[in-house]
Amino acid sequence: MYSTTANSRIGIATFARWLNVPPIGLVIFLNENSHYRKFKIKKSSGGFRTIDAPDEGLKKIQRRLNGLLQACYNTHLPASSHGFIKRFGEINNPSRSIHSNAQMHVGKHQVLNLDLKDFFHSIDIYRVREFFMHNFNTNFEAASVLAALVCHEGRLPMGAPTSPVMANLICLPLDRQLERLARRHQLTYTRYADDLTFSGDCIEDKMLNEIKTIITNERFTINETKVRLQISKSKQVVTGIKVNTRTNVERSYIKNLRAAFHDLHLHPHQKSDLTLKRSLRGRIDYLKQVRGWDDPIHKKFHWLFEEYYKA
């Protein structure tokens, strides 16, 4: 990604200058175990997800590094990547999102969904160090310090601001190979974080084997329990969004939103609950993103929200 000669590898002092941090300010976080707080949150699919949250000092450094990594990723952004994209191209280019990811697969005869197992945690500190040395042309010391800054317990943590873009950067070779494979088979391929989707007229078993080979060679593992081939005569879903004829939410989403407003009507004192207000606003914004601003269902809930929470 950065072109330098073999004798001019980038050292930690250069990275420290780019991040506007003294070199010792980076090295101090090498003992990263004391800079994280571990907790669990419930997953919508059941069970719990472990979050490792860095303290404010480390997070501040990670955010600065995250900006540098994101700028680098945006200059190499694959057409297939839609997750964790903060900025994309020129001002008139479409943004990347969960909706843009699903939109690519609307109206296709077959839709294949795959999931990468333990996405962040499968990327270890040695792989991250290798990435910095090969792609940023850093020396071993700088690569080791940077890898320690973005990893926890020897892997990318869920909870660090650098983990999403770091995972995207590691996935660049994977995405490029799967894009080429999809083109050869006249299919569409996209990735949103650990969710991989292929769609088209016909997805043969032979191609699935090719996909698995590429994923294995890139040191990822498919979650076999989440491999789904959906045909147009049945419900087709991509990252939680229906894509049969248009991008759409599940019926249960609208039903639950309607129930939330009914409950608010019965208990108007809940309007003072700011958490509920933010939740409703977020759910309506998501409905707008998926179905569109002019959609009558979205407009109805938008009007209800404005009525309940008008000044």
C-alpha beads as a LAMMPS data file, in Angstrom:
LAMMPS data file: protein, C-alpha beads

311 atoms
310 bonds

1 atom types
1 bond types

-500.0 500.0 xlo xhi
-500.0 500.0 ylo yhi
-500.0 500.0 zlo zhi

Masses

1 110.0

Atoms # bond

1 1 1 0.000 0.000 0.000
2 1 1 2.901 2.304 0.737
3 1 1 5.802 2.155 -1.715
4 1 1 9.197 2.447 -0.041
5 1 1 12.530 0.750 -0.580
6 1 1 13.624 -2.227 1.466
7 1 1 16.213 -0.063 3.251
8 1 1 13.730 2.613 4.268
9 1 1 11.192 0.714 6.319
10 1 1 8.943 2.914 8.421
11 1 1 9.841 3.021 12.118
12 1 1 7.729 3.660 15.187
13 1 1 8.912 7.289 15.378
14 1 1 7.321 7.999 11.988
15 1 1 4.014 6.466 13.008
16 1 1 4.118 8.365 16.296
17 1 1 4.585 11.600 14.342
18 1 1 1.663 10.746 12.024
19 1 1 -0.518 10.117 15.073
20 1 1 0.788 13.203 16.886
21 1 1 1.867 11.068 19.851
22 1 1 5.352 10.729 21.420
23 1 1 6.889 7.312 20.620
24 1 1 6.774 6.401 24.315
25 1 1 3.043 7.168 24.166
26 1 1 2.647 4.200 21.817
27 1 1 5.062 1.839 23.531
28 1 1 3.365 2.360 26.908
29 1 1 0.375 0.389 25.684
30 1 1 2.374 -2.747 24.840
31 1 1 1.140 -4.222 28.113
32 1 1 -2.399 -3.938 26.773
33 1 1 -4.052 -6.397 29.193
34 1 1 -4.388 -3.681 31.829
35 1 1 -6.146 -1.301 29.425
36 1 1 -9.342 -3.258 28.675
37 1 1 -12.646 -3.875 30.403
38 1 1 -14.482 -7.081 29.536
39 1 1 -18.277 -7.443 29.559
40 1 1 -21.006 -9.362 27.723
41 1 1 -24.053 -8.252 25.752
42 1 1 -26.975 -10.325 24.510
43 1 1 -27.051 -11.313 20.850
44 1 1 -30.331 -11.016 18.938
45 1 1 -29.883 -14.621 17.810
46 1 1 -29.444 -15.798 21.391
47 1 1 -26.447 -16.222 23.656
48 1 1 -23.919 -13.545 24.531
49 1 1 -21.166 -11.611 22.775
50 1 1 -17.989 -10.751 24.708
51 1 1 -16.884 -7.133 24.368
52 1 1 -13.365 -5.962 25.253
53 1 1 -13.540 -2.183 25.652
54 1 1 -10.261 -0.209 25.808
55 1 1 -9.824 2.534 28.400
56 1 1 -9.956 6.160 27.313
57 1 1 -6.196 6.535 26.968
58 1 1 -5.804 3.596 24.631
59 1 1 -9.041 4.383 22.810
60 1 1 -7.768 7.892 22.038
61 1 1 -4.661 6.456 20.367
62 1 1 -6.725 3.811 18.545
63 1 1 -9.095 6.450 17.164
64 1 1 -6.196 8.391 15.678
65 1 1 -4.764 5.228 14.162
66 1 1 -8.254 4.299 12.960
67 1 1 -8.435 7.494 10.894
68 1 1 -5.147 6.638 9.184
69 1 1 -6.206 3.042 8.524
70 1 1 -9.622 4.091 7.220
71 1 1 -8.066 6.596 4.813
72 1 1 -5.770 3.861 3.563
73 1 1 -8.643 1.398 3.151
74 1 1 -10.753 3.925 1.247
75 1 1 -8.028 4.233 -1.395
76 1 1 -8.187 0.444 -1.962
77 1 1 -11.923 -0.039 -1.291
78 1 1 -13.284 -3.114 -3.102
79 1 1 -16.647 -2.772 -4.833
80 1 1 -17.870 -5.718 -2.765
81 1 1 -17.209 -4.259 0.694
82 1 1 -20.130 -2.547 2.444
83 1 1 -19.473 -2.805 6.189
84 1 1 -17.656 -0.344 8.478
85 1 1 -17.080 2.222 5.701
86 1 1 -16.890 5.681 7.248
87 1 1 -16.225 7.610 4.051
88 1 1 -16.355 6.538 0.443
89 1 1 -15.005 8.294 -2.617
90 1 1 -16.385 11.567 -3.871
91 1 1 -19.341 13.381 -2.391
92 1 1 -21.781 12.148 -5.068
93 1 1 -20.886 8.476 -4.695
94 1 1 -23.331 6.279 -2.783
95 1 1 -22.502 5.402 0.790
96 1 1 -21.871 1.830 1.866
97 1 1 -24.241 0.385 4.420
98 1 1 -26.256 -2.667 5.371
99 1 1 -28.874 -1.406 2.915
100 1 1 -26.476 -0.936 -0.007
101 1 1 -25.167 -4.434 0.681
102 1 1 -28.654 -5.955 0.435
103 1 1 -29.642 -3.785 -2.549
104 1 1 -27.029 -5.541 -4.705
105 1 1 -28.980 -8.808 -4.446
106 1 1 -32.546 -7.655 -5.137
107 1 1 -34.512 -9.694 -7.673
108 1 1 -31.962 -12.489 -8.091
109 1 1 -33.038 -16.097 -8.709
110 1 1 -30.644 -17.547 -6.137
111 1 1 -29.041 -15.941 -3.083
112 1 1 -26.255 -17.684 -1.160
113 1 1 -25.394 -16.489 2.358
114 1 1 -22.227 -17.485 4.202
115 1 1 -20.803 -16.390 7.540
116 1 1 -17.161 -16.213 8.650
117 1 1 -16.740 -17.855 12.037
118 1 1 -15.320 -15.749 14.908
119 1 1 -14.525 -12.953 12.460
120 1 1 -12.527 -10.530 14.654
121 1 1 -11.074 -13.149 16.989
122 1 1 -9.825 -15.283 14.085
123 1 1 -7.401 -12.482 13.149
124 1 1 -4.436 -12.878 15.488
125 1 1 -1.668 -10.473 16.446
126 1 1 0.911 -12.225 14.229
127 1 1 -1.293 -11.761 11.189
128 1 1 -1.766 -8.078 12.044
129 1 1 1.987 -7.606 12.489
130 1 1 2.552 -9.323 9.157
131 1 1 0.036 -6.986 7.543
132 1 1 1.812 -3.838 8.766
133 1 1 5.202 -5.127 7.648
134 1 1 4.041 -6.150 4.177
135 1 1 1.544 -3.391 3.406
136 1 1 2.888 -0.360 5.301
137 1 1 6.527 -1.466 4.942
138 1 1 7.146 -0.962 8.647
139 1 1 10.111 -2.435 10.415
140 1 1 9.584 -5.292 12.874
141 1 1 9.554 -3.030 15.937
142 1 1 6.941 -0.657 14.508
143 1 1 4.770 -3.524 13.267
144 1 1 4.943 -5.175 16.689
145 1 1 3.942 -1.988 18.518
146 1 1 1.074 -1.264 16.107
147 1 1 -0.176 -4.850 16.341
148 1 1 -0.116 -4.613 20.137
149 1 1 -2.086 -1.364 19.957
150 1 1 -4.956 -2.911 17.988
151 1 1 -4.981 -6.424 19.499
152 1 1 -6.007 -7.769 22.905
153 1 1 -5.199 -11.232 24.225
154 1 1 -3.428 -11.929 20.951
155 1 1 -6.322 -11.119 18.572
156 1 1 -8.556 -8.321 17.295
157 1 1 -10.987 -7.454 20.086
158 1 1 -14.661 -6.714 19.685
159 1 1 -14.932 -3.229 21.178
160 1 1 -11.813 -1.462 19.907
161 1 1 -12.439 1.311 17.329
162 1 1 -9.652 -0.073 15.123
163 1 1 -10.982 -3.642 14.824
164 1 1 -13.552 -3.099 12.014
165 1 1 -11.206 -1.338 9.585
166 1 1 -8.326 -3.625 10.535
167 1 1 -10.495 -6.620 9.644
168 1 1 -11.480 -4.963 6.349
169 1 1 -7.838 -4.403 5.473
170 1 1 -6.977 -8.014 6.266
171 1 1 -9.898 -9.065 4.021
172 1 1 -8.655 -7.188 0.941
173 1 1 -7.103 -10.284 -0.698
174 1 1 -10.201 -12.333 0.179
175 1 1 -12.585 -9.811 -1.369
176 1 1 -10.529 -9.438 -4.548
177 1 1 -10.403 -13.197 -5.113
178 1 1 -14.108 -13.677 -4.436
179 1 1 -14.955 -10.760 -6.748
180 1 1 -13.001 -12.416 -9.559
181 1 1 -14.669 -15.748 -8.840
182 1 1 -18.120 -14.141 -8.916
183 1 1 -17.390 -12.410 -12.244
184 1 1 -16.298 -15.706 -13.819
185 1 1 -19.614 -17.255 -12.809
186 1 1 -21.665 -14.138 -13.704
187 1 1 -22.701 -13.611 -10.092
188 1 1 -22.813 -10.682 -7.685
189 1 1 -20.668 -10.821 -4.528
190 1 1 -20.746 -8.538 -1.469
191 1 1 -19.391 -8.666 2.065
192 1 1 -20.772 -6.885 5.107
193 1 1 -18.314 -7.592 7.951
194 1 1 -18.464 -11.385 8.394
195 1 1 -21.527 -11.862 6.145
196 1 1 -20.719 -12.958 2.577
197 1 1 -23.429 -13.023 -0.098
198 1 1 -23.479 -14.311 -3.674
199 1 1 -26.467 -14.015 -6.001
200 1 1 -27.401 -14.758 -9.603
201 1 1 -29.160 -17.190 -11.892
202 1 1 -27.423 -20.373 -10.782
203 1 1 -24.979 -21.112 -7.954
204 1 1 -23.490 -24.551 -8.467
205 1 1 -21.984 -26.843 -5.838
206 1 1 -18.664 -26.590 -7.665
207 1 1 -18.578 -22.850 -7.046
208 1 1 -19.358 -23.313 -3.354
209 1 1 -16.319 -25.558 -3.111
210 1 1 -14.208 -22.881 -4.814
211 1 1 -15.490 -20.285 -2.338
212 1 1 -14.594 -22.501 0.614
213 1 1 -11.105 -23.096 -0.767
214 1 1 -10.430 -19.355 -1.106
215 1 1 -11.764 -18.639 2.382
216 1 1 -9.647 -21.426 3.901
217 1 1 -6.525 -20.274 2.066
218 1 1 -7.087 -16.767 3.457
219 1 1 -7.124 -18.243 6.979
220 1 1 -10.822 -17.805 7.667
221 1 1 -13.408 -20.449 8.526
222 1 1 -16.995 -20.733 7.283
223 1 1 -19.691 -21.178 9.899
224 1 1 -21.316 -24.220 8.295
225 1 1 -24.519 -23.793 10.330
226 1 1 -25.180 -20.449 8.615
227 1 1 -24.751 -21.461 4.969
228 1 1 -28.078 -20.776 3.220
229 1 1 -29.089 -21.011 -0.443
230 1 1 -32.375 -19.124 -0.996
231 1 1 -34.387 -19.280 -4.215
232 1 1 -36.749 -16.602 -5.509
233 1 1 -39.862 -18.665 -4.769
234 1 1 -39.054 -18.499 -1.056
235 1 1 -38.135 -15.616 1.231
236 1 1 -34.672 -14.244 0.445
237 1 1 -32.881 -12.320 3.199
238 1 1 -29.491 -10.577 3.138
239 1 1 -28.108 -9.208 6.423
240 1 1 -31.625 -9.115 7.866
241 1 1 -33.205 -7.357 4.855
242 1 1 -35.657 -9.041 2.469
243 1 1 -34.519 -8.789 -1.166
244 1 1 -37.046 -10.755 -3.249
245 1 1 -38.440 -7.811 -5.226
246 1 1 -37.199 -4.800 -3.253
247 1 1 -35.349 -4.139 -0.019
248 1 1 -37.811 -4.604 2.801
249 1 1 -37.975 -5.330 6.526
250 1 1 -39.596 -8.394 8.050
251 1 1 -43.302 -8.122 8.864
252 1 1 -42.459 -8.606 12.523
253 1 1 -40.377 -5.401 12.456
254 1 1 -43.379 -3.289 11.470
255 1 1 -45.633 -5.215 13.850
256 1 1 -43.301 -4.565 16.790
257 1 1 -42.942 -0.889 15.875
258 1 1 -46.710 -0.535 15.718
259 1 1 -46.999 -2.234 19.129
260 1 1 -44.437 0.183 20.592
261 1 1 -46.525 3.198 19.539
262 1 1 -49.695 1.543 20.823
263 1 1 -48.005 1.057 24.186
264 1 1 -46.874 4.692 24.129
265 1 1 -50.474 5.737 23.472
266 1 1 -51.651 3.744 26.504
267 1 1 -48.830 5.023 28.721
268 1 1 -48.072 8.601 27.596
269 1 1 -45.803 9.195 30.594
270 1 1 -43.211 7.059 28.765
271 1 1 -42.537 10.033 26.486
272 1 1 -40.102 11.257 29.132
273 1 1 -37.996 8.117 28.657
274 1 1 -35.113 9.342 26.465
275 1 1 -33.867 5.803 25.837
276 1 1 -37.252 4.857 24.382
277 1 1 -37.304 8.010 22.272
278 1 1 -33.863 7.287 20.816
279 1 1 -34.865 3.678 20.170
280 1 1 -38.011 4.664 18.279
281 1 1 -36.138 7.261 16.249
282 1 1 -33.467 4.729 15.333
283 1 1 -36.014 2.108 14.299
284 1 1 -37.896 4.605 12.119
285 1 1 -34.646 5.794 10.519
286 1 1 -33.784 2.182 9.724
287 1 1 -37.230 1.730 8.150
288 1 1 -36.569 4.824 6.012
289 1 1 -33.164 3.467 4.966
290 1 1 -34.632 0.129 3.879
291 1 1 -38.006 1.138 2.388
292 1 1 -37.301 4.762 1.396
293 1 1 -38.433 8.185 2.618
294 1 1 -41.596 8.262 0.495
295 1 1 -42.760 4.828 1.611
296 1 1 -46.250 5.222 3.174
297 1 1 -45.451 2.946 6.128
298 1 1 -42.332 4.939 6.957
299 1 1 -44.192 8.236 6.565
300 1 1 -46.920 7.005 8.920
301 1 1 -44.458 6.132 11.705
302 1 1 -42.492 9.322 11.095
303 1 1 -45.698 11.334 11.508
304 1 1 -46.625 9.419 14.689
305 1 1 -43.197 10.101 16.163
306 1 1 -43.425 13.806 15.391
307 1 1 -46.904 13.956 16.923
308 1 1 -45.901 12.237 20.149
309 1 1 -42.695 14.167 20.583
310 1 1 -43.598 17.567 19.194
311 1 1 -42.451 20.507 21.288

Bonds

1 1 1 2
2 1 2 3
3 1 3 4
4 1 4 5
5 1 5 6
6 1 6 7
7 1 7 8
8 1 8 9
9 1 9 10
10 1 10 11
11 1 11 12
12 1 12 13
13 1 13 14
14 1 14 15
15 1 15 16
16 1 16 17
17 1 17 18
18 1 18 19
19 1 19 20
20 1 20 21
21 1 21 22
22 1 22 23
23 1 23 24
24 1 24 25
25 1 25 26
26 1 26 27
27 1 27 28
28 1 28 29
29 1 29 30
30 1 30 31
31 1 31 32
32 1 32 33
33 1 33 34
34 1 34 35
35 1 35 36
36 1 36 37
37 1 37 38
38 1 38 39
39 1 39 40
40 1 40 41
41 1 41 42
42 1 42 43
43 1 43 44
44 1 44 45
45 1 45 46
46 1 46 47
47 1 47 48
48 1 48 49
49 1 49 50
50 1 50 51
51 1 51 52
52 1 52 53
53 1 53 54
54 1 54 55
55 1 55 56
56 1 56 57
57 1 57 58
58 1 58 59
59 1 59 60
60 1 60 61
61 1 61 62
62 1 62 63
63 1 63 64
64 1 64 65
65 1 65 66
66 1 66 67
67 1 67 68
68 1 68 69
69 1 69 70
70 1 70 71
71 1 71 72
72 1 72 73
73 1 73 74
74 1 74 75
75 1 75 76
76 1 76 77
77 1 77 78
78 1 78 79
79 1 79 80
80 1 80 81
81 1 81 82
82 1 82 83
83 1 83 84
84 1 84 85
85 1 85 86
86 1 86 87
87 1 87 88
88 1 88 89
89 1 89 90
90 1 90 91
91 1 91 92
92 1 92 93
93 1 93 94
94 1 94 95
95 1 95 96
96 1 96 97
97 1 97 98
98 1 98 99
99 1 99 100
100 1 100 101
101 1 101 102
102 1 102 103
103 1 103 104
104 1 104 105
105 1 105 106
106 1 106 107
107 1 107 108
108 1 108 109
109 1 109 110
110 1 110 111
111 1 111 112
112 1 112 113
113 1 113 114
114 1 114 115
115 1 115 116
116 1 116 117
117 1 117 118
118 1 118 119
119 1 119 120
120 1 120 121
121 1 121 122
122 1 122 123
123 1 123 124
124 1 124 125
125 1 125 126
126 1 126 127
127 1 127 128
128 1 128 129
129 1 129 130
130 1 130 131
131 1 131 132
132 1 132 133
133 1 133 134
134 1 134 135
135 1 135 136
136 1 136 137
137 1 137 138
138 1 138 139
139 1 139 140
140 1 140 141
141 1 141 142
142 1 142 143
143 1 143 144
144 1 144 145
145 1 145 146
146 1 146 147
147 1 147 148
148 1 148 149
149 1 149 150
150 1 150 151
151 1 151 152
152 1 152 153
153 1 153 154
154 1 154 155
155 1 155 156
156 1 156 157
157 1 157 158
158 1 158 159
159 1 159 160
160 1 160 161
161 1 161 162
162 1 162 163
163 1 163 164
164 1 164 165
165 1 165 166
166 1 166 167
167 1 167 168
168 1 168 169
169 1 169 170
170 1 170 171
171 1 171 172
172 1 172 173
173 1 173 174
174 1 174 175
175 1 175 176
176 1 176 177
177 1 177 178
178 1 178 179
179 1 179 180
180 1 180 181
181 1 181 182
182 1 182 183
183 1 183 184
184 1 184 185
185 1 185 186
186 1 186 187
187 1 187 188
188 1 188 189
189 1 189 190
190 1 190 191
191 1 191 192
192 1 192 193
193 1 193 194
194 1 194 195
195 1 195 196
196 1 196 197
197 1 197 198
198 1 198 199
199 1 199 200
200 1 200 201
201 1 201 202
202 1 202 203
203 1 203 204
204 1 204 205
205 1 205 206
206 1 206 207
207 1 207 208
208 1 208 209
209 1 209 210
210 1 210 211
211 1 211 212
212 1 212 213
213 1 213 214
214 1 214 215
215 1 215 216
216 1 216 217
217 1 217 218
218 1 218 219
219 1 219 220
220 1 220 221
221 1 221 222
222 1 222 223
223 1 223 224
224 1 224 225
225 1 225 226
226 1 226 227
227 1 227 228
228 1 228 229
229 1 229 230
230 1 230 231
231 1 231 232
232 1 232 233
233 1 233 234
234 1 234 235
235 1 235 236
236 1 236 237
237 1 237 238
238 1 238 239
239 1 239 240
240 1 240 241
241 1 241 242
242 1 242 243
243 1 243 244
244 1 244 245
245 1 245 246
246 1 246 247
247 1 247 248
248 1 248 249
249 1 249 250
250 1 250 251
251 1 251 252
252 1 252 253
253 1 253 254
254 1 254 255
255 1 255 256
256 1 256 257
257 1 257 258
258 1 258 259
259 1 259 260
260 1 260 261
261 1 261 262
262 1 262 263
263 1 263 264
264 1 264 265
265 1 265 266
266 1 266 267
267 1 267 268
268 1 268 269
269 1 269 270
270 1 270 271
271 1 271 272
272 1 272 273
273 1 273 274
274 1 274 275
275 1 275 276
276 1 276 277
277 1 277 278
278 1 278 279
279 1 279 280
280 1 280 281
281 1 281 282
282 1 282 283
283 1 283 284
284 1 284 285
285 1 285 286
286 1 286 287
287 1 287 288
288 1 288 289
289 1 289 290
290 1 290 291
291 1 291 292
292 1 292 293
293 1 293 294
294 1 294 295
295 1 295 296
296 1 296 297
297 1 297 298
298 1 298 299
299 1 299 300
300 1 300 301
301 1 301 302
302 1 302 303
303 1 303 304
304 1 304 305
305 1 305 306
306 1 306 307
307 1 307 308
308 1 308 309
309 1 309 310
310 1 310 311
